[in-house]
Amino acid sequence: MLILRRNLSKAHRLAWSKAPTRTFSHFFSPNCPLSGLDESASGRTISIMDKPNIADTKPAVMELEPGDYWWCACGLSKGQPFCDGSHAGTKFAPQKVTIEEKKTIALCNCKHTDNPGFCDGSHSKL
């Protein structure tokens, strides 16, 4: 991502530096240095995100039934801590969390855990 940033125009660098989660949308022009990148489904915009969005600085403590759940890794989902597909166009993908028996667990909302899906206290270091 740093190599890409060096090739951006002054306007692109400004938009990048002001983006709170390091994301921004960009409309392509024929001479744009980003025009070689894969474009989103619309064919006109791209979102660049190098770090997950911090959805909350405390875990989601909940009782879950046995089954498979998809934990949001990007932090953009409106249904935290679960994925709603908002990661589309980013490098992030949801992580499958399998619960074998009904239990209360703490799911990570800061998205910086070293144990994807589960809170490991990383939010205390942010």
N, C-alpha and C positions, 0 to 999 in steps of 0.2 A: 504494500500500500504506500510506502514512503516513496518508492520510485515513481508511482503514478502521481503522487502529489507534486513532485518536482517538475513534472511535465505539464501541470495545469497552468492556465492563464492566471493573471492577477485576480480577475473576477471569480474564477473557480476557487482559488486558494482562499479568498475572503469568505465565500459561501461555506467552504469546508470548515474553516476555523470558527465560524459563528454557529455551526450546527451543534446543538447540545449533546446529541448522541452520536455525533460524527456521521450523520446521514444527511443527504440532501437529494433533491430531484433536479434533473438537468434536462433541458431541451436541446437536442442535437442540431448543429448547423453543419454545413458541408465541410468547413475547415476546422472543426472542433477537434482538439487532441484526444477527446474521449470517444470519438466516433468509431474507433476500432473495437470497443468493448461490446459485449453482448448487451442487447437492449431488452427491456421488459416486454411483456405481451403487447403493450400499446405500440411498441416500436419507436417511441419518441422519448421516453424517460428512463432513467436508471437511478437506483438508490444504492449508495455506497455506505456500508456500515462495517466498521472494523472491531467494535466492541459491543457487547450486549447492552441493551437498555436496562437500567436498574428499575424494576417494576415496583419494588418496595424494599425497605431496609430491615424488614423482619420477615420471618418465614410464614408460610400459610400452614397452620396447624389444623389438621382435619382428620376425621375418621373415614377411612375408605374401605369399601367392600372388596373382596377378592376380584381380580381382573387386571386388564392392561389399561394403562393411562398414558397419555402423551403429554409430557412436561414441556412447556415453552422454554426454549433456550435463548431466544432472541430478546425477550422482555417486551415485545410489542403487542402481544395478545391482549384483547379486551377481556378475556375470560381467565385471567391469571389464577392459578399457576399453570393452567392447561393451554395447549396450543389451539389456536383458531385459524391458522394458516397465514397470519400476518408476516411471517418470516419470508414469504415469497419475494424473490429478488435479492435476498441477502445470502451470506455464506452460512447462515445458521440453519439448523434442522432440529425438529423436536426430538426428544429422547424418550424412548419407551421405558415406562416404569411398571413393573409387574408386582402386584400385591398378591401374596399367596393366601393370606387369611385376614379377616377383618381386624383392623388395628388403627390406632391414631399415629399419624406420622407428621413430620415437619418437612414440607416441600420448600425448596429454595425459591425466593422471589428476587434476590439480588443478582442472580444469574452468574455469579462468580465462584460457585462451589467447585471443589475438586471431586465431588461425588455427584455427578449429574442427576438432577431431580431432587436430591435430598439436601437439606440444610446441613452445612458443616461449620457454621459460625463465620464464614468469610465476610458476611455483612458487617461484622464488627471491625473489620480492617479497612472499610471503604471510607 
